[in-house]
Amino acid sequence: MSKTHEVVIVGAGFSGMAAAIKLKEAGIDDFVILERKDEVGGVWRDNTYPGVAVDVPSFTYSYAFEPNPSWSRTFAPGNELLDYAKHCSDKYDLRRHLRFHSDVRTARFDESEHLWVLELASGDRVSGRYLISAHGPLVTPQKPSIPGLDDFQGHVIYTMEWDHEHSLDGKRVAVIGTGASGLQVIPAIAPEVGTLTVFQRTPIWVLPKVNPPINRFASGLLAHVPGAAAAARLSTSAATEALLLSFIYNKQVPFAVKSIEQLCRAHLRSQVPDPEVRRKLTPTYGFGCKRPSFSNSYFPTFLRDNVELVTDGIERITPTGIRTVDGVEREIDTLVLATGFKVLDVPYDLHGVDGETLLELWARDRKQSYQGVTVHGFPNLFLSPGAFGLAGPSLFATFDLCHGHALRVIKESRRRGATRVEVSQVAQEHWMEKMRARVGHTIFNNPSCAGSNSYYVDEHGDSAVLRPTSTVNAWLAQHRFPFNAYRFEEPSAPAVSARRRATRAAR
């Protein structure tokens, strides 16, 4: 086993890097970041499909402490997010803590030593007092359960594993999925392919995209005028927060969602004159039930002569094409799967004190956490985020909240001389009762969400992804939660003696 660290961080995306930066700011330098690939960046390293871009304004989708004046557009393309991640890892001296090609397979808590022991795909083991799991909510692709998928003899591409060696020029291409990734890739590849068939199960709400280029003059203002970058971030964050609050407080302000729906419908009417195509692209569920997005190019793509929109259900995938329930089979060369992710899934076996994995616990007893960060039965573990943990106008706000919570607990454990800390069952149940009650006020509890096929709602019927509160409420809760919600334990006398004997023997 390699050296034991005070903190082990899983994942070198923006969440894992945020955790590392906060630890360094707090004077905690004994940590390691385990990353399965060979570079930082997480989702922005993995997703390189044509048209990939952030769908939250870049001023908001970035660290508040590290503004970037060099975005080329308000909604930056994916390669700029990856460059930003590399910049942050270098500036904050994170690379000396990074361990690449370290794919975590299992993590178990050693009760005798109060340590997390992680086993890697290589067979190596890494241990740490605390484990921050920043594996990312968009890391595990959702493989569609369509009969015949494995029998297809053409080329299959997942959007998050784009094959740049495979040319689409003149090919007969099909795309399954019209969520956020499909909305970006479809208009990007349509001019290149021979024919493009888009199979849509559920249409997506689309807002007009205000995405002007940021010229050199504007970048100069953002870089050198005091407060300019903060003002840009504040304005885009406020707009995004307002959109989020319309989902969360739908019961109190139902007119907010209705107003946004009217804007989306007007956007669709202005871009698609064909009433039949427009009907197919119009959602029958309420705005916000399924993740919406922004685009000015998605709708016009379906007016192209080489593009067909299919809304009939898929019966099966054949060796040479796709057959729908009406008996029509369309032959294709390449199949693009834009079928989303298993949100909140942990991509490795994370075992609690009873041996059960976190996913097994959630499958049996519903997804649960305390403050969206910790879980009873999993000591010294901090999720980023956990169930009901996604809050704020972007994931960066969520990371801030989660790691702020983790750091408060770790610092208090240090102060007390504790080596084991676990949220109490009572505190967790009390918090979960409040969250589930508040979900009743959200759009997800509205009958208008029927048929939305949203990843916001899980197999139990719970809306366990978003924290159903404002960002201000979440910030106050994460900075004021009582420490008596946790049980802090010092190492037992036998364990201390054993460690001292091991240390003397090593000398």
C-alpha positions as CSV (number, residue, x, y, z in Angstrom):
1,M,0.0,0.0,0.0
2,S,1.2,3.5,-0.8
3,K,1.5,6.3,1.7
4,T,-1.6,7.1,3.6
5,H,-2.9,10.6,2.9
6,E,-5.1,12.9,5.0
7,V,-7.5,13.3,2.1
8,V,-8.0,11.3,-1.1
9,I,-9.9,13.0,-3.9
10,V,-11.5,10.9,-6.6
11,G,-11.7,12.8,-9.9
12,A,-9.7,15.7,-11.5
13,G,-12.6,17.5,-13.1
14,F,-13.6,20.9,-11.9
15,S,-15.1,19.5,-8.7
16,G,-12.0,17.6,-7.7
17,M,-9.8,20.6,-8.5
18,A,-12.1,22.9,-6.4
19,A,-11.8,20.5,-3.5
20,A,-8.0,20.5,-3.8
21,I,-7.8,24.3,-4.0
22,K,-9.9,24.7,-0.9
23,L,-7.8,22.2,1.0
24,K,-4.6,24.1,0.1
25,E,-6.2,27.4,1.1
26,A,-7.0,25.8,4.5
27,G,-3.3,24.7,4.9
28,I,-4.1,21.0,4.2
29,D,-1.4,19.8,1.7
30,D,-1.4,16.1,2.4
31,F,-3.8,14.9,-0.3
32,V,-3.8,13.0,-3.6
33,I,-6.1,13.4,-6.6
34,L,-6.9,10.1,-8.3
35,E,-7.8,10.5,-12.0
36,R,-8.7,7.6,-14.3
37,K,-7.5,9.4,-17.5
38,D,-4.3,11.2,-18.4
39,E,-5.4,14.8,-18.0
40,V,-7.6,17.1,-15.9
41,G,-10.9,18.4,-17.1
42,G,-13.4,15.6,-16.5
43,V,-16.5,16.0,-18.7
44,W,-14.7,18.6,-20.9
45,R,-11.8,16.3,-21.5
46,D,-14.1,13.4,-22.4
47,N,-16.8,15.2,-24.5
48,T,-15.3,16.4,-27.7
49,Y,-18.2,15.8,-30.1
50,P,-18.9,18.3,-32.8
51,G,-20.7,21.4,-31.5
52,V,-19.9,20.7,-27.8
53,A,-20.2,23.8,-25.7
54,V,-21.2,24.9,-22.2
55,D,-25.0,25.5,-21.9
56,V,-24.6,27.9,-18.9
57,P,-23.0,31.3,-19.5
58,S,-19.2,30.9,-19.1
59,F,-18.9,33.8,-16.6
60,T,-21.1,31.7,-14.3
61,Y,-19.7,28.3,-15.3
62,S,-16.2,29.0,-13.8
63,Y,-14.6,29.5,-10.5
64,A,-15.6,32.8,-8.8
65,F,-12.0,33.2,-7.5
66,E,-10.5,32.6,-11.0
67,P,-12.4,34.6,-13.6
68,N,-11.5,34.1,-17.2
69,P,-11.5,37.2,-19.4
70,S,-10.6,35.2,-22.5
71,W,-13.8,33.4,-23.3
72,S,-14.5,33.7,-27.1
73,R,-18.3,33.7,-26.5
74,T,-20.8,34.0,-23.7
75,F,-21.4,30.2,-24.1
76,A,-17.8,29.0,-24.6
77,P,-17.0,26.0,-26.8
78,G,-15.8,22.8,-25.0
79,N,-12.1,23.2,-25.9
80,E,-12.0,26.5,-24.0
81,L,-13.4,24.8,-20.9
82,L,-10.6,22.2,-21.1
83,D,-8.0,24.9,-21.5
84,Y,-9.4,26.7,-18.5
85,A,-9.2,23.5,-16.4
86,K,-5.5,23.0,-17.4
87,H,-4.8,26.6,-16.5
88,C,-6.3,26.2,-13.1
89,S,-4.5,23.0,-12.4
90,D,-1.2,24.7,-13.2
91,K,-1.8,28.0,-11.5
92,Y,-2.9,26.4,-8.2
93,D,0.0,23.8,-8.3
94,L,-2.3,20.8,-8.4
95,R,-0.3,18.6,-10.7
96,R,2.1,17.5,-8.0
97,H,-0.9,16.0,-6.2
98,L,-2.3,14.3,-9.3
99,R,-2.0,10.6,-9.9
100,F,-3.2,9.9,-13.5
101,H,-4.3,6.5,-14.9
102,S,-5.7,5.7,-11.4
103,D,-9.1,4.2,-12.1
104,V,-10.8,3.5,-8.7
105,R,-12.7,0.2,-8.6
106,T,-13.6,-0.1,-4.9
107,A,-13.4,1.9,-1.7
108,R,-13.9,0.5,1.7
109,F,-13.8,2.1,5.2
110,D,-11.4,0.4,7.6
111,E,-13.1,0.7,11.0
112,S,-10.0,-0.3,13.0
113,E,-7.8,2.4,11.4
114,H,-10.5,4.9,10.5
115,L,-9.2,5.0,7.0
116,W,-10.6,4.8,3.5
117,V,-8.8,2.1,1.4
118,L,-9.2,2.4,-2.3
119,E,-8.3,-0.3,-4.8
120,L,-7.4,0.7,-8.3
121,A,-7.8,-1.1,-11.6
122,S,-4.0,-1.6,-11.6
123,G,-4.2,-3.5,-8.3
124,D,-2.6,-0.7,-6.3
125,R,-4.2,0.5,-3.1
126,V,-4.3,4.1,-1.8
127,S,-5.5,5.0,1.6
128,G,-6.7,8.2,3.2
129,R,-8.3,9.6,6.4
130,Y,-11.0,11.4,4.4
131,L,-12.5,10.6,1.0
132,I,-13.9,13.3,-1.3
133,S,-15.7,11.7,-4.2
134,A,-15.7,14.2,-7.0
135,H,-16.3,11.6,-9.6
136,G,-18.8,13.9,-11.5
137,P,-22.6,13.6,-12.1
138,L,-22.1,13.2,-15.9
139,V,-19.5,10.5,-16.1
140,T,-21.4,7.3,-16.7
141,P,-23.1,7.0,-20.1
142,Q,-26.7,5.8,-20.2
143,K,-26.7,2.8,-22.6
144,P,-30.1,2.6,-24.1
145,S,-32.0,-0.6,-23.6
146,I,-33.0,-1.1,-27.2
147,P,-33.2,-4.6,-28.6
148,G,-30.6,-5.4,-31.2
149,L,-28.1,-2.7,-30.3
150,D,-25.2,-5.1,-29.9
151,D,-26.1,-6.7,-33.3
152,F,-25.6,-3.5,-35.3
153,Q,-22.8,-4.0,-37.8
154,G,-22.2,-0.3,-38.6
155,H,-20.2,2.2,-36.5
156,V,-21.5,3.2,-33.0
157,I,-20.4,6.4,-31.3
158,Y,-21.4,7.7,-27.9
159,T,-21.3,11.5,-27.7
160,M,-18.9,11.4,-24.7
161,E,-16.5,9.0,-26.5
162,W,-16.5,10.7,-29.9
163,D,-14.5,8.8,-32.6
164,H,-12.7,11.6,-34.5
165,E,-11.1,9.0,-36.8
166,H,-14.5,8.0,-38.2
167,S,-15.5,10.3,-41.0
168,L,-19.2,11.1,-41.3
169,D,-18.8,12.6,-44.8
170,G,-21.6,11.4,-47.0
171,K,-22.6,8.7,-44.5
172,R,-26.2,7.7,-43.5
173,V,-26.2,8.7,-39.9
174,A,-28.8,8.2,-37.2
175,V,-28.9,10.1,-33.8
176,I,-30.8,8.6,-30.9
177,G,-31.4,11.3,-28.2
178,T,-32.5,14.9,-28.3
179,G,-31.3,16.1,-24.9
180,A,-28.6,18.7,-24.3
181,S,-25.9,16.7,-26.1
182,G,-28.1,15.8,-29.1
183,L,-29.2,19.4,-29.4
184,Q,-25.6,20.4,-29.9
185,V,-24.3,17.6,-32.1
186,I,-27.3,17.4,-34.5
187,P,-26.9,20.8,-36.1
188,A,-23.1,20.4,-36.1
189,I,-23.0,17.2,-38.2
190,A,-26.0,17.8,-40.4
191,P,-24.1,19.7,-43.2
192,E,-21.4,17.0,-43.4
193,V,-23.5,13.8,-43.5
194,G,-25.3,12.3,-46.5
195,T,-28.5,11.8,-44.6
196,L,-29.3,12.4,-40.9
197,T,-32.2,10.6,-39.2
198,V,-33.0,11.9,-35.7
199,F,-35.0,9.6,-33.4
200,Q,-36.8,11.6,-30.8
201,R,-38.5,10.1,-27.8
202,T,-39.2,13.3,-26.0
203,P,-38.8,16.8,-27.4
204,I,-36.7,19.4,-25.6
205,W,-37.7,22.9,-24.5
206,V,-35.3,25.3,-26.3
207,L,-34.7,29.0,-25.4
208,P,-33.1,31.5,-27.9
209,K,-29.3,31.6,-27.3
210,V,-27.8,35.1,-26.8
211,N,-24.3,34.2,-27.6
212,P,-22.3,37.2,-29.0
213,P,-18.6,36.9,-29.6
214,I,-16.4,38.5,-27.0
215,N,-13.9,40.6,-28.8
216,R,-10.4,41.8,-27.7
217,F,-11.8,45.1,-26.4
218,A,-14.4,43.4,-24.2
219,S,-11.8,40.9,-23.0
220,G,-9.5,43.8,-22.1
221,L,-12.3,45.4,-20.0
222,L,-13.0,42.1,-18.2
223,A,-9.3,41.6,-17.5
224,H,-8.3,45.2,-16.4
225,V,-11.4,47.1,-15.2
226,P,-12.0,46.5,-11.5
227,G,-15.3,44.8,-10.9
228,A,-16.0,44.1,-14.6
229,A,-15.6,40.3,-14.4
230,A,-17.6,40.2,-11.2
231,A,-20.4,42.2,-12.7
232,A,-20.5,39.9,-15.7
233,R,-20.7,36.9,-13.5
234,L,-23.4,38.5,-11.3
235,S,-25.6,39.3,-14.2
236,T,-25.4,35.9,-15.9
237,S,-25.7,34.1,-12.5
238,A,-28.8,36.1,-11.6
239,A,-30.5,35.2,-14.9
240,T,-29.7,31.5,-14.5
241,E,-30.8,31.5,-10.8
242,A,-34.1,33.1,-11.8
243,L,-34.6,30.3,-14.3
244,L,-33.8,27.7,-11.6
245,L,-36.1,29.3,-9.1
246,S,-39.0,29.0,-11.5
247,F,-38.6,25.2,-11.3
248,I,-38.1,25.1,-7.5
249,Y,-40.9,27.5,-6.5
250,N,-43.3,26.4,-9.2
251,K,-46.2,26.1,-6.8
252,Q,-45.8,29.7,-5.6
253,V,-45.2,31.3,-9.0
254,P,-46.6,29.0,-11.7
255,F,-46.9,31.9,-14.0
256,A,-43.1,32.1,-14.3
257,V,-42.9,28.7,-16.0
258,K,-45.8,29.6,-18.2
259,S,-44.1,32.8,-19.4
260,I,-40.9,30.9,-20.3
261,E,-42.9,28.3,-22.2
262,Q,-44.5,31.1,-24.3
263,L,-41.0,32.4,-25.1
264,C,-39.9,29.0,-26.2
265,R,-43.0,28.5,-28.3
266,A,-42.4,31.8,-30.0
267,H,-38.8,30.9,-30.7
268,L,-39.9,27.6,-32.3
269,R,-42.6,29.4,-34.4
270,S,-40.1,31.9,-35.7
271,Q,-37.6,29.2,-36.8
272,V,-39.9,26.4,-38.0
273,P,-42.7,27.4,-40.4
274,D,-43.8,23.8,-41.2
275,P,-46.7,23.1,-38.8
276,E,-46.1,19.3,-38.8
277,V,-42.4,19.6,-37.9
278,R,-43.2,22.2,-35.3
279,R,-45.8,19.9,-33.7
280,K,-43.3,17.1,-33.4
281,L,-40.7,19.5,-31.8
282,T,-43.2,21.0,-29.3
283,P,-43.0,19.4,-25.8
284,T,-46.2,18.2,-24.2
285,Y,-44.8,18.5,-20.7
286,G,-44.1,21.5,-18.6
287,F,-41.0,23.6,-18.9
288,G,-38.3,22.6,-16.4
289,C,-39.5,19.0,-16.0
290,K,-36.7,17.9,-18.2
291,R,-33.5,19.8,-18.6
292,P,-34.0,22.7,-21.1
293,S,-31.3,24.3,-23.2
294,F,-30.4,27.2,-25.5
295,S,-29.9,27.1,-29.3
296,N,-30.4,29.1,-32.4
297,S,-29.4,26.3,-34.8
298,Y,-31.2,23.2,-33.5
299,F,-34.7,23.8,-34.9
300,P,-33.6,25.0,-38.4
301,T,-31.7,21.7,-38.8
302,F,-35.0,19.9,-39.3
303,L,-35.8,22.0,-42.3
304,R,-32.8,20.6,-44.3
305,D,-33.5,18.2,-47.1
306,N,-31.1,15.6,-45.8
307,V,-32.6,15.5,-42.2
308,E,-35.6,13.5,-41.1
309,L,-37.2,13.7,-37.6
310,V,-38.7,10.4,-36.5
311,T,-41.0,10.4,-33.5
312,D,-42.3,6.8,-33.8
313,G,-41.0,4.5,-31.2
314,I,-38.0,2.2,-32.0
315,E,-38.9,-1.4,-32.2
316,R,-35.3,-2.7,-32.5
317,I,-31.9,-2.0,-34.0
318,T,-31.1,-4.4,-36.9
319,P,-27.7,-5.3,-38.2
320,T,-28.0,-2.6,-40.9
321,G,-30.4,0.0,-39.5
322,I,-33.3,0.9,-37.2
323,R,-36.8,-0.4,-37.4
324,T,-39.6,1.6,-35.8
325,V,-42.9,0.3,-34.4
326,D,-44.7,1.2,-37.6
327,G,-42.6,-1.4,-39.4
328,V,-40.4,1.0,-41.3
329,E,-36.7,0.2,-41.3
330,R,-34.2,2.9,-42.2
331,E,-30.7,1.7,-43.2
332,I,-27.8,3.6,-41.7
333,D,-24.0,3.4,-41.6
334,T,-23.3,5.2,-38.3
335,L,-25.3,5.3,-35.1
336,V,-24.7,8.2,-32.7
337,L,-26.0,7.7,-29.1
338,A,-26.8,10.9,-27.4
339,T,-28.7,9.1,-24.6
340,G,-27.4,11.0,-21.6
341,F,-25.9,9.9,-18.3
342,K,-26.7,8.0,-15.1
343,V,-26.8,11.1,-12.9
344,L,-25.7,10.6,-9.3
345,D,-24.3,7.1,-10.0
346,V,-20.9,6.4,-8.4
347,P,-18.7,4.7,-11.0
348,Y,-17.0,2.5,-8.5
349,D,-18.1,0.3,-5.6
350,L,-18.3,2.6,-2.6
351,H,-18.8,0.4,0.5
352,G,-20.2,1.6,3.8
353,V,-19.5,0.2,7.3
354,D,-22.0,-2.5,6.8
355,G,-20.4,-3.7,3.5
356,E,-23.3,-2.4,1.4
357,T,-22.5,-0.1,-1.5
358,L,-23.9,3.4,-1.7
359,L,-25.8,2.5,-4.8
360,E,-27.3,-0.6,-3.2
361,L,-28.4,1.5,-0.2
362,W,-30.0,4.1,-2.5
363,A,-31.7,1.4,-4.6
364,R,-33.3,-0.1,-1.5
365,D,-34.0,2.9,0.7
366,R,-34.2,5.7,-1.9
367,K,-31.5,8.3,-2.5
368,Q,-30.6,10.1,0.7
369,S,-27.9,12.3,2.2
370,Y,-27.3,15.1,4.7
371,Q,-27.0,18.6,3.1
372,G,-26.3,16.8,-0.2
373,V,-22.8,15.9,0.9
374,T,-22.6,13.2,3.6
375,V,-24.4,9.9,4.2
376,H,-25.0,7.9,7.4
377,G,-23.1,4.7,7.4
378,F,-20.3,6.2,5.3
379,P,-17.9,7.9,7.7
380,N,-15.3,10.4,6.6
381,L,-16.9,10.5,3.1
382,F,-18.0,13.7,1.3
383,L,-19.9,13.6,-2.0
384,S,-19.7,16.4,-4.6
385,P,-22.6,16.3,-5.0
386,G,-24.8,13.7,-3.4
387,A,-28.5,13.2,-3.4
388,F,-30.4,16.6,-3.3
389,G,-27.1,18.3,-3.6
390,L,-27.2,20.2,-6.9
391,A,-27.7,23.8,-6.1
392,G,-27.0,27.2,-7.6
393,P,-26.8,28.7,-11.1
394,S,-24.1,26.3,-12.2
395,L,-22.2,23.2,-11.0
396,F,-19.4,25.5,-9.8
397,A,-21.8,26.9,-7.1
398,T,-22.6,23.3,-6.1
399,F,-18.9,22.4,-5.8
400,D,-18.4,25.5,-3.6
401,L,-21.2,24.4,-1.3
402,C,-20.2,20.7,-1.1
403,H,-16.5,21.4,-0.5
404,G,-17.3,24.2,2.0
405,H,-19.3,21.7,4.0
406,A,-16.5,19.1,3.8
407,L,-13.9,21.5,4.9
408,R,-15.9,22.6,7.9
409,V,-16.2,19.0,9.1
410,I,-12.6,18.1,8.4
411,K,-11.3,21.2,10.3
412,E,-13.6,20.5,13.2
413,S,-12.4,16.9,13.3
414,R,-8.8,18.1,13.4
415,R,-9.6,20.5,16.2
416,R,-11.1,17.7,18.3
417,G,-8.4,15.2,17.5
418,A,-11.1,13.0,15.9
419,T,-10.2,10.5,13.2
420,R,-13.8,9.3,12.4
421,V,-16.8,11.5,11.7
422,E,-20.2,10.4,10.6
423,V,-23.5,12.2,10.2
424,S,-26.2,10.9,12.6
425,Q,-29.2,9.0,11.3
426,V,-31.5,11.4,13.1
427,A,-29.9,14.5,11.5
428,Q,-30.0,12.9,8.0
429,E,-33.7,11.8,8.3
430,H,-34.7,15.2,9.6
431,W,-33.0,17.0,6.6
432,M,-34.4,14.5,4.1
433,E,-38.0,15.1,5.5
434,K,-37.5,18.8,4.8
435,M,-36.2,18.2,1.3
436,R,-38.9,15.8,0.3
437,A,-41.5,18.2,1.6
438,R,-40.1,21.0,-0.4
439,V,-40.0,18.9,-3.5
440,G,-43.8,19.2,-3.4
441,H,-43.5,22.9,-4.3
442,T,-41.3,22.2,-7.4
443,I,-42.2,21.7,-11.0
444,F,-41.3,18.0,-10.6
445,N,-44.4,17.4,-8.4
446,N,-46.6,19.0,-11.1
447,P,-48.8,16.7,-13.2
448,S,-47.5,18.6,-16.2
449,C,-44.3,16.6,-15.9
450,A,-45.9,13.3,-16.9
451,G,-44.2,11.8,-19.9
452,S,-41.1,14.0,-19.7
453,N,-38.7,11.1,-19.2
454,S,-36.5,13.2,-17.1
455,Y,-33.3,12.2,-15.3
456,Y,-34.4,14.6,-12.5
457,V,-36.9,11.9,-11.5
458,D,-35.4,8.5,-10.5
459,E,-36.8,5.0,-10.4
460,H,-38.5,5.6,-7.0
461,G,-40.3,8.7,-8.3
462,D,-38.1,11.0,-6.3
463,S,-36.6,14.2,-7.6
464,A,-33.3,13.6,-5.9
465,V,-30.9,15.6,-8.1
466,L,-31.7,19.2,-7.4
467,R,-31.7,20.7,-3.9
468,P,-35.2,22.3,-3.8
469,T,-34.0,25.6,-2.3
470,S,-32.5,28.9,-3.4
471,T,-28.7,29.3,-3.6
472,V,-28.8,31.7,-0.7
473,N,-30.7,29.2,1.4
474,A,-28.2,26.4,0.5
475,W,-25.2,28.7,1.3
476,L,-26.6,29.6,4.7
477,A,-27.3,25.9,5.5
478,Q,-23.9,24.8,4.5
479,H,-22.2,27.4,6.6
480,R,-24.4,27.1,9.7
481,F,-25.2,23.4,10.0
482,P,-24.7,22.3,13.7
483,F,-21.7,20.1,14.5
484,N,-24.0,18.0,16.7
485,A,-25.4,16.6,13.5
486,Y,-22.2,14.6,13.4
487,R,-20.6,12.1,15.7
488,F,-16.8,12.7,16.1
489,E,-14.6,9.8,17.4
490,E,-11.0,9.7,18.5
491,P,-8.9,6.7,17.6
492,S,-9.2,3.8,20.0
493,A,-6.3,3.0,22.4
494,P,-5.5,-0.3,20.7
495,A,-5.4,1.3,17.3
496,V,-3.1,4.0,18.5
497,S,-0.7,1.5,20.1
498,A,-0.7,-0.6,16.9
499,R,0.2,2.4,14.8
500,R,3.0,3.4,17.2
501,R,4.4,-0.1,17.1
502,A,4.3,-0.1,13.3
503,T,6.1,3.3,13.2
504,R,8.9,2.1,15.5
505,A,9.3,-1.1,13.5
506,A,9.5,0.9,10.3
507,R,12.3,3.0,11.8
